[in-house]
Amino acid sequence: MAKWNKDSTIADAKSFGEDPKHRKKIRRRRILAATFILTCLAIAGFAAKPAYHKIRDIRLDRNLSDAQAAARTEDWATARNLARSVLIARPTDFEAFRVWFRALSHIDEPRTYLVAASLFTHPDASRQDRLDALAVLARQGPHAVALSAYASMEESMREEPAALAAIAPLLVMRGQGDHVVRILRDNPGDPPLPAATLELIRALCADPTPERVDEARELFAGLIEQDAWQAALDALLILGETPKGLAHGKPLPPLPPWVRAQPNTTTRHHLVALQPEIDLAGGPQHADSIIQPAIDRYLDADPATLGTWLIGLDRADIANVVLEQAAESCPESFIAHVNSLIRLQRLDEATTRLATPPDAIDLVDLELTRAAAFRMLGDRSAEATAWTRALNNAAFDQTANRFLEIARFATAIGVPGGVAEDAWVAAVRVGWGPIPLYGDLVHIYASLGSMGRSEDLLAMSRTLLRFEPQNPELINNYHYLALVHQVAEPRDVLPTLESLIEDHPERTEFHSALAFAHLMNGDAAAALEQAAKLREITERPPPLTTSAIEGTARILNGEEEQGQSILGQIDWRRMMRAETVAFRHILTRAEFDDIPLPEIRELTPVLDPEDIPAWRRAVERLERDRAEDSLPPLAAPLIPATENSLENDN
């Protein structure tokens, strides 16, 4: 009998493992086992999938139901979060999308206009959905987008009071209040729509003649009789800012008791409601008997609103006293207190106060207040620093496009030194918020052109073209600037400019841009032909750019003496530096030695990165981020072309 030991066992195992038949059998068993296990798992997974989806759908339906319930109780933050959770799992759920939009619009998140544009063009959107979306676009979105949405409506719907009420605030802002008045007077709705009545009041008070103010007062009294409390409260604030809008007497009822009886009132509503009684008092001493109880009531509850109201009543002296303590800890009261010192011409005290602001103060408001104080003191250096800091802080504020606020303020008070222009450039380039139309910014374009800031003009045109892709003047100016800066190929630009002239043969600046494109493309004969056509359609002296094009083209065409004569008569200082560089580049490329243009070594000086303002660096980053925003295709806004252009400004 064989003996088993360690060596014989190892030898038997080795021979077994080396046997091909055994190895094949083991491998087959392993494959079968793995296949069996995977099959079982797949069967279990497929069996569980319907149950998982059913459980998930039940949970999502519950979230949607809870979101709708939160919207009914006006718990907008909860409604937003729950609706968003549904949209993450079911992106095509329109009911969740509708609740999400409503929540965002009430919370007033700054980018709701993108959601509004999507809702407006959604195939499942109801008439009311489109009206709600239009109202948000008019308040929050670029003006061109809101007007495009309005233009895309059926003509019958555009004339309805509800649709006009939605777009009316934007029309009034753009100086088209008479259009709103004319339509809403004739068609206020049957019965009169409170929102339409409110917008009619707004339009009337935008141009407050005595007759229009009387009409607005009658309409306000009608809202009170209708018990349209929300529209009436909004109208109260509009009339409170209008001369004689809240004068004592008919048709207005006693306002303080009416305001006390309304829901959702604010301190400002209660204070504005006192205005008729203050006017009736007939003098400061009698008015104090009305003002002092208001101070006692609202000083602790809302000192900032109280102080602003007192300043509006020309009681800056009282505001200064009552706000002194609150200004130590309340940012809004601090700004109101400093404004009272500025109004009292106590500028040294104001600047001293501004050196120690409270925590959590709005930095943009702080710097704008500093700029106003230093401006009145005549300290131009400190004022310029304050404006720069305001722009820097605006770049990092994600609650709104604060550059617009700075731009409008600087434009209104006429700040020199390019501050308003800087703010408008930044406001447009970041690409969000209620950006004005190109036609409303032609004065800024002209100012930037006179400063030679062609790079900013090009950047602004690129952004505005996203919102007004069918604006012929904007298309022309953008392509002209792109050629000047050599960021576009002439052969790519020529078809676009040629089509513009086919549609607008009378526009001289379009002919000039096309001639320049031919010149950049090396076709001097075509440039001369286009310049000749330009002279045929106008009796006015040609713009500087046209003369420069003709002179350069004649040199390239072999008519050197005539070309030299034309170029020698041009005042190149009146042209943008980039244009001069472009013409010099054309002649240099053609290897002309005696170039009759000023010597220019570079287009822009090379700046140390540390010298570039923080706001400009931030704007360039934000511009790249906002370029990814996509807007649904909308109809071209019904906007007449302006008469300004880059060439005409020269």
Secondary structure, 3 states (H helix, E strand, C coil): CCCCCHHHHHHHHHHHHCCHHHHHHHHHHHHHHHHHHHHHHHHHHHHHHHHHHHHHHHHHHHHHHHHHHHHHCCCHHHHHHHHHHHHHHCCCCHHHHHHHHHHHHHHCCCCHHHHHHHHHCCCCCCHHHHHHHHHHHHHHCCHHHHHHHHHHCCHHHHCCHHHHHHHHHHHHHCCCHHHHHHHHHHCCCCCCCHHHHHHHHHHHHHCCCHHHHHHHHHHHHHHHHHCCHHHHHHHHHHHHCCCCCCCCCCCCCCHHHHHHCCCCCCHHHHHHCCHHHHHHHCCHHHHHHHHHHHHHHHCCCCHHHHHHHHHHCCCHHHHHHHHCCHHHCCHHHHHHHHHHHHHCCCHHHHHHHHCCCCCCCCHHHHHHHHHHHHHHHCCHHHHHHHHHHHHHHHCCCCCCCHHHHHHHHHHHHCCCCCHHHHHHHHHHHCCCCCCCCHHHHHHHHHHHHHHCCHHHHHHHHHHHHHHCCCCHHHHHHHHHHHHHCCCCCHHHHHHHHHHHHHHCCCCHHHHHHHHHHHHHCCCHHHHHHHHHHHHHHCCCCCCHHHHHHHHHHHHHCCCHHHHHHHHHCCCHHHCCHHHHHHHHHHHHHCCCCCCCCCCCCCCCCCCCHHHCCHHHHHHHHHHHHHCCCCCCCCCCCCCCCCCCCHHHHC
